[in-house]
């Protein structure tokens, strides 16, 4: 019996220690899973949301009206070609920071990098202010970007803006912004074009969307910039 009395506290300690270890392991696993999910929704270069993060943000806004500004940096390919990809990355990081700061105080707003130099801003809004949001993008990029080494590089963007209503298909909203963006670029760039909501949102193309830089020749023919 004495041996039993001595043994019982030891078993209890081992049980508690094992329980604490198990809880800590579960918590650590949950933290790692949450971080992995967060990383999966973030662009590693700029820290902006990526396509997955944008999709999640748009899903959260399904029952609300919101405004979208889709931008493409004018002449960005030339930056990479002439100054190198490190300079291009520096431009993207700075642009991302400026755009994030521009809507930092808007609850539920998100800035996402879709790939390359294509970035989208989404802001919940009870009233249509897509044109104002697009103008804010242009304003945020007014000052040149200072590259490592001190060189100043002017940065301009073509912006397509559209106001979405509650229940709009996000894919059609982004397609409308894309069409407006192309009009801005074809008109010379460094400006905002707003999609006319008097017309229906465009249908989604079944074929892969042709990106703007693939239409650079057409844009130049129309007096625009690539």
Secondary structure, DSSP 8 states (H G I E B T S, - for coil): -HHHHHHHHHHHHHHHHHHHHHHHHHHHHHHHHHHHHHHHTB-TTT-SB-HHHHHHHHHHTTTS-EEEEEEEETTHHHHHHHH-HHHHHHHHHHHHHHHHHHTTTSTT-EEEEEETTEEEEEEE-SS--HHHHHHHHHHHT-S-EE-TTS-EE---EEEEEEEE-TT--HHHHHHHHHHHHHHHHHTTSSEEEE--TTS------SS----GGGGHHHHHHTT---
